[in-house]
């Protein structure tokens, strides 16, 4: 190696070290300015509502302001995800999201614009809520078997509204169609709020939505719950069975929320964020607000969340392939 090459390598090493100072790597000075929490869906949906509840406490725990920024649009919320993926990996721009932009969206869209396993660093799972498959009260069914029977004699007449093409409710609808062989029309919307508005207005007949947003309409008699695509019954709807109880054990898709940061975010900052979210969810009043919406605390380590994301991506990719809905 020549002296010139050695000098160049030393200069490159010095530049890299200067660009990422030790105090940034160990997280001791983090945070020293407000943190932007990106929600990849419009305001008014379950992700936005719970993000604001969680962030009420997060700012106090970290000692800095928290700015919620809604960036809806794209495949399963991919617009907001791409924004965070391209941000500096310094812990000041993070993504609080359900699975749409991390698992179900990439399962459908070959050219979504990023590889979630490469551009994000898992911070942690936060909450899990029941999803409820409901119908408009005008649909003459009260159980999932009755819905299947009705759809069989009315092919193509039932419409299933989802929160967007590439969201987990969309892929759950595709899984349901694969399991039953039914001809049901999928109608995607740009988030939970417009999808709920559509079924309440009778524009679509079916929807799968988190308890956090659909429960009030169920309690008001504006939606009729049929089944829960989850392992256990929901205490606020004790008479509604799970999908396994009515013969469809594969139809499972709880609504979860988690946090990721741009790839390259120092582990010390990731760990500090993980601990801060845990602390934010610990107070009884915060838990009560979330539980009132049907959300349960499900915090874990970054590694555990990373494995969950990988497993769910495999699951939804298999569904997308079987349903032949891959978009290039």
PAMAR-445696 format. One line per field, with one value per residue (C-alpha): x, y, z negated; residue in one letter; chain. Coordinates in steps of 0.2 Angstrom, whole numbers, plus 5000, padded with zeros to 4 digits. Example, Ala and Ser with C-alpha at 12.3 -4.5 7.8 and 13.67 -1.06 7.14 Angstrom:
2
x c(5062 | 5068)
y c(4978 | 4995)
z c(4961 | 4964)
koldo c(A | S)
vexvex c(A | A)
This chain:
328
x c(5000 | 5007 | 5009 | 4996 | 4983 | 4986 | 4984 | 4967 | 4961 | 4965 | 4957 | 4941 | 4941 | 4943 | 4929 | 4917 | 4921 | 4918 | 4902 | 4895 | 4902 | 4904 | 4890 | 4878 | 4882 | 4880 | 4864 | 4869 | 4864 | 4848 | 4836 | 4840 | 4827 | 4809 | 4805 | 4794 | 4782 | 4776 | 4759 | 4757 | 4738 | 4726 | 4720 | 4705 | 4709 | 4715 | 4733 | 4732 | 4721 | 4732 | 4748 | 4742 | 4737 | 4754 | 4763 | 4755 | 4766 | 4781 | 4786 | 4787 | 4797 | 4810 | 4809 | 4806 | 4792 | 4783 | 4776 | 4764 | 4764 | 4751 | 4758 | 4744 | 4744 | 4754 | 4752 | 4747 | 4754 | 4770 | 4772 | 4775 | 4786 | 4797 | 4798 | 4805 | 4816 | 4825 | 4827 | 4843 | 4846 | 4847 | 4831 | 4822 | 4811 | 4802 | 4787 | 4772 | 4762 | 4752 | 4758 | 4753 | 4769 | 4780 | 4772 | 4756 | 4760 | 4777 | 4769 | 4758 | 4769 | 4785 | 4790 | 4784 | 4801 | 4810 | 4814 | 4807 | 4820 | 4834 | 4828 | 4821 | 4827 | 4814 | 4811 | 4797 | 4779 | 4767 | 4749 | 4737 | 4718 | 4705 | 4699 | 4680 | 4672 | 4656 | 4642 | 4630 | 4613 | 4604 | 4614 | 4602 | 4615 | 4620 | 4634 | 4649 | 4641 | 4626 | 4636 | 4645 | 4628 | 4621 | 4637 | 4636 | 4618 | 4623 | 4640 | 4648 | 4634 | 4643 | 4657 | 4671 | 4678 | 4696 | 4708 | 4718 | 4725 | 4739 | 4733 | 4731 | 4712 | 4713 | 4724 | 4712 | 4698 | 4708 | 4712 | 4693 | 4689 | 4703 | 4696 | 4678 | 4679 | 4667 | 4665 | 4666 | 4671 | 4686 | 4684 | 4700 | 4699 | 4712 | 4712 | 4700 | 4690 | 4684 | 4681 | 4670 | 4661 | 4658 | 4650 | 4640 | 4633 | 4629 | 4641 | 4650 | 4642 | 4657 | 4672 | 4686 | 4691 | 4700 | 4689 | 4697 | 4687 | 4673 | 4667 | 4657 | 4647 | 4644 | 4637 | 4626 | 4619 | 4626 | 4637 | 4633 | 4648 | 4649 | 4666 | 4683 | 4699 | 4709 | 4713 | 4702 | 4685 | 4684 | 4678 | 4668 | 4659 | 4657 | 4644 | 4654 | 4664 | 4681 | 4685 | 4691 | 4675 | 4665 | 4676 | 4689 | 4705 | 4717 | 4708 | 4718 | 4724 | 4725 | 4727 | 4744 | 4755 | 4773 | 4788 | 4803 | 4817 | 4828 | 4841 | 4857 | 4850 | 4862 | 4857 | 4859 | 4846 | 4834 | 4835 | 4832 | 4816 | 4810 | 4812 | 4803 | 4788 | 4787 | 4787 | 4774 | 4762 | 4765 | 4754 | 4737 | 4728 | 4736 | 4732 | 4714 | 4713 | 4719 | 4709 | 4694 | 4697 | 4700 | 4719 | 4730 | 4749 | 4761 | 4778 | 4793 | 4811 | 4817 | 4823 | 4806 | 4797 | 4809 | 4805 | 4787 | 4788 | 4798 | 4785 | 4771 | 4779 | 4781 | 4762 | 4755 | 4767 | 4760 | 4742 | 4746 | 4754 | 4739 | 4727 | 4737 | 4737 | 4755 | 4758 | 4774)
y c(5000 | 5017 | 5031 | 5041 | 5027 | 5026 | 5044 | 5043 | 5029 | 5039 | 5054 | 5044 | 5036 | 5053 | 5060 | 5046 | 5048 | 5067 | 5065 | 5053 | 5060 | 5048 | 5058 | 5054 | 5036 | 5033 | 5044 | 5054 | 5070 | 5063 | 5071 | 5090 | 5096 | 5091 | 5074 | 5071 | 5056 | 5053 | 5044 | 5037 | 5040 | 5054 | 5062 | 5054 | 5036 | 5024 | 5026 | 5045 | 5044 | 5032 | 5041 | 5057 | 5048 | 5040 | 5056 | 5066 | 5057 | 5053 | 5072 | 5072 | 5057 | 5063 | 5081 | 5087 | 5092 | 5079 | 5084 | 5072 | 5074 | 5065 | 5060 | 5049 | 5041 | 5028 | 5009 | 5005 | 5021 | 5021 | 5040 | 5043 | 5027 | 5034 | 5051 | 5043 | 5031 | 5045 | 5056 | 5057 | 5042 | 5052 | 5048 | 5064 | 5058 | 5041 | 5032 | 5026 | 5014 | 4998 | 4985 | 4994 | 5002 | 4988 | 4972 | 4971 | 4986 | 4978 | 4961 | 4968 | 4982 | 4976 | 4994 | 5002 | 5012 | 5004 | 4987 | 4988 | 4976 | 4987 | 5005 | 5004 | 5000 | 4992 | 5002 | 4992 | 4986 | 4997 | 4991 | 4978 | 4980 | 4969 | 4970 | 4968 | 4962 | 4972 | 4974 | 4988 | 4985 | 4983 | 4967 | 4953 | 4943 | 4942 | 4929 | 4925 | 4909 | 4918 | 4931 | 4917 | 4909 | 4926 | 4930 | 4914 | 4917 | 4935 | 4935 | 4951 | 4961 | 4963 | 4976 | 4976 | 4993 | 4994 | 5007 | 5006 | 4995 | 4986 | 4988 | 4972 | 4974 | 4973 | 4957 | 4950 | 4952 | 4943 | 4929 | 4928 | 4927 | 4913 | 4903 | 4904 | 4906 | 4920 | 4934 | 4950 | 4967 | 4976 | 4995 | 5004 | 5021 | 5032 | 5028 | 5023 | 5039 | 5038 | 5019 | 5021 | 5035 | 5025 | 5010 | 5021 | 5029 | 5012 | 5014 | 4998 | 4983 | 4976 | 4982 | 4976 | 4989 | 4991 | 4992 | 5009 | 5017 | 5005 | 5001 | 5018 | 5015 | 4997 | 5003 | 5016 | 5002 | 5009 | 4994 | 4975 | 4965 | 4948 | 4941 | 4945 | 4939 | 4936 | 4923 | 4928 | 4937 | 4955 | 4960 | 4975 | 4963 | 4947 | 4939 | 4941 | 4925 | 4924 | 4917 | 4901 | 4898 | 4899 | 4888 | 4900 | 4899 | 4906 | 4923 | 4932 | 4950 | 4960 | 4979 | 4983 | 4999 | 5000 | 5012 | 5011 | 5023 | 5025 | 5012 | 5017 | 5025 | 5022 | 5007 | 5018 | 5030 | 5015 | 5008 | 5026 | 5027 | 5010 | 5013 | 5030 | 5022 | 5009 | 5023 | 5033 | 5018 | 5014 | 5027 | 5020 | 5035 | 5032 | 5013 | 5017 | 5029 | 5016 | 5001 | 5012 | 5011 | 4992 | 4994 | 4983 | 4987 | 4975 | 4982 | 4972 | 4973 | 4980 | 4962 | 4955 | 4968 | 4965 | 4946 | 4950 | 4961 | 4948 | 4934 | 4945 | 4951 | 4932 | 4929 | 4943 | 4940 | 4922 | 4929 | 4941 | 4928 | 4916 | 4930 | 4936 | 4954 | 4958 | 4975 | 4979)
z c(5000 | 5005 | 4993 | 5004 | 5002 | 4983 | 4982 | 4992 | 4981 | 4965 | 4971 | 4976 | 4958 | 4950 | 4961 | 4956 | 4938 | 4938 | 4947 | 4933 | 4917 | 4902 | 4892 | 4906 | 4906 | 4887 | 4887 | 4872 | 4879 | 4887 | 4888 | 4888 | 4900 | 4905 | 4912 | 4927 | 4926 | 4944 | 4945 | 4963 | 4964 | 4963 | 4947 | 4939 | 4940 | 4927 | 4930 | 4928 | 4913 | 4903 | 4909 | 4901 | 4885 | 4884 | 4888 | 4874 | 4862 | 4874 | 4874 | 4855 | 4854 | 4867 | 4861 | 4879 | 4889 | 4900 | 4917 | 4925 | 4944 | 4955 | 4972 | 4980 | 4997 | 5006 | 5005 | 4987 | 4981 | 4991 | 4993 | 4975 | 4974 | 4989 | 4980 | 4964 | 4973 | 4982 | 4966 | 4956 | 4945 | 4929 | 4920 | 4924 | 4937 | 4934 | 4941 | 4930 | 4940 | 4942 | 4954 | 4970 | 4976 | 4967 | 4972 | 4982 | 4994 | 4999 | 5001 | 5015 | 5023 | 5031 | 5034 | 5018 | 5018 | 5003 | 4995 | 4977 | 4970 | 4976 | 4974 | 4957 | 4939 | 4928 | 4912 | 4904 | 4904 | 4895 | 4895 | 4902 | 4905 | 4911 | 4929 | 4931 | 4947 | 4948 | 4961 | 4964 | 4955 | 4972 | 4976 | 4970 | 4960 | 4942 | 4943 | 4954 | 4960 | 4965 | 4974 | 4984 | 4988 | 4994 | 5004 | 5013 | 5020 | 5023 | 5032 | 5035 | 5026 | 5009 | 5008 | 4995 | 4991 | 4985 | 4978 | 4994 | 5007 | 4998 | 4980 | 4969 | 4970 | 4989 | 4988 | 4975 | 4987 | 5001 | 4989 | 4985 | 5003 | 5005 | 4991 | 4996 | 5015 | 5014 | 5027 | 5017 | 5024 | 5015 | 5014 | 5007 | 4998 | 4993 | 4974 | 4960 | 4959 | 4978 | 4977 | 4962 | 4969 | 4985 | 4975 | 4964 | 4979 | 4987 | 5001 | 4996 | 4986 | 4977 | 4968 | 4956 | 4945 | 4928 | 4912 | 4909 | 4923 | 4927 | 4909 | 4906 | 4923 | 4917 | 4900 | 4909 | 4920 | 4936 | 4939 | 4936 | 4930 | 4936 | 4931 | 4924 | 4934 | 4919 | 4906 | 4892 | 4890 | 4886 | 4869 | 4875 | 4888 | 4878 | 4889 | 4906 | 4910 | 4917 | 4934 | 4927 | 4918 | 4934 | 4944 | 4952 | 4940 | 4954 | 4954 | 4941 | 4942 | 4926 | 4928 | 4921 | 4920 | 4919 | 4922 | 4934 | 4937 | 4952 | 4955 | 4947 | 4932 | 4918 | 4906 | 4891 | 4898 | 4903 | 4886 | 4878 | 4889 | 4885 | 4866 | 4868 | 4877 | 4863 | 4850 | 4860 | 4860 | 4842 | 4833 | 4828 | 4836 | 4852 | 4852 | 4847 | 4862 | 4874 | 4866 | 4868 | 4887 | 4886 | 4887 | 4876 | 4872 | 4881 | 4879 | 4883 | 4888 | 4905 | 4910 | 4906 | 4916 | 4930 | 4930 | 4930 | 4945 | 4955 | 4951 | 4956 | 4972 | 4977 | 4972 | 4983 | 4997 | 4998 | 4998 | 5012 | 5022 | 5020 | 5024 | 5039 | 5034 | 5035 | 5043 | 5053)
koldo c(X | X | X | X | X | X | X | X | X | X | X | X | X | X | X | X | X | X | X | X | X | X | X | X | X | X | X | X | X | X | X | X | X | X | X | X | X | X | X | X | X | X | X | X | X | X | X | X | X | X | X | X | X | X | X | X | X | X | X | X | X | X | X | X | X | X | X | X | X | X | X | X | X | X | X | X | X | X | X | X | X | X | X | X | X | X | X | X | X | X | X | X | X | X | X | X | X | X | X | X | X | X | X | X | X | X | X | X | X | X | X | X | X | X | X | X | X | X | X | X | X | X | X | X | X | X | X | X | X | X | X | X | X | X | X | X | X | X | X | X | X | X | X | X | X | X | X | X | X | X | X | X | X | X | X | X | X | X | X | X | X | X | X | X | X | X | X | X | X | X | X | X | X | X | X | X | X | X | X | X | X | X | X | X | X | X | X | X | X | X | X | X | X | X | X | X | X | X | X | X | X | X | X | X | X | X | X | X | X | X | X | X | X | X | X | X | X | X | X | X | X | X | X | X | X | X | X | X | X | X | X | X | X | X | X | X | X | X | X | X | X | X | X | X | X | X | X | X | X | X | X | X | X | X | X | X | X | X | X | X | X | X | X | X | X | X | X | X | X | X | X | X | X | X | X | X | X | X | X | X | X | X | X | X | X | X | X | X | X | X | X | X | X | X | X | X | X | X | X | X | X | X | X | X | X | X | X | X | X | X | X | X | X | X | X | X | X | X | X | X | X | X | X | X | X | X | X | X)
vexvex c(A | A | A | A | A | A | A | A | A | A | A | A | A | A | A | A | A | A | A | A | A | A | A | A | A | A | A | A | A | A | A | A | A | A | A | A | A | A | A | A | A | A | A | A | A | A | A | A | A | A | A | A | A | A | A | A | A | A | A | A | A | A | A | A | A | A | A | A | A | A | A | A | A | A | A | A | A | A | A | A | A | A | A | A | A | A | A | A | A | A | A | A | A | A | A | A | A | A | A | A | A | A | A | A | A | A | A | A | A | A | A | A | A | A | A | A | A | A | A | A | A | A | A | A | A | A | A | A | A | A | A | A | A | A | A | A | A | A | A | A | A | A | A | A | A | A | A | A | A | A | A | A | A | A | A | A | A | A | A | A | A | A | A | A | A | A | A | A | A | A | A | A | A | A | A | A | A | A | A | A | A | A | A | A | A | A | A | A | A | A | A | A | A | A | A | A | A | A | A | A | A | A | A | A | A | A | A | A | A | A | A | A | A | A | A | A | A | A | A | A | A | A | A | A | A | A | A | A | A | A | A | A | A | A | A | A | A | A | A | A | A | A | A | A | A | A | A | A | A | A | A | A | A | A | A | A | A | A | A | A | A | A | A | A | A | A | A | A | A | A | A | A | A | A | A | A | A | A | A | A | A | A | A | A | A | A | A | A | A | A | A | A | A | A | A | A | A | A | A | A | A | A | A | A | A | A | A | A | A | A | A | A | A | A | A | A | A | A | A | A | A | A | A | A | A | A | A | A)
